[in-house]
């Protein structure tokens, strides 16, 4: 199954993405988020995206939500 490469994963070409394993893809997605920081207490644009992927809102711990978000990309 061909899965399109997310636009924020700039560290590999579309061809490399299509030939990569799930583990490689998840690590590349996670690496593309290097430097993301929460705003205030477990909030912010990126953190909100991670939390919403698991049905939660701002204020919840987001570490596990981040892992899940990386997997579904």
Secondary structure, DSSP 8 states (H G I E B T S, - for coil): ------TT--SS-HHHHHHS-HHHHHHHHHHTTTT---BTTTBSHHHHHHHHTTT--TTS--HHHHHHHHHH-
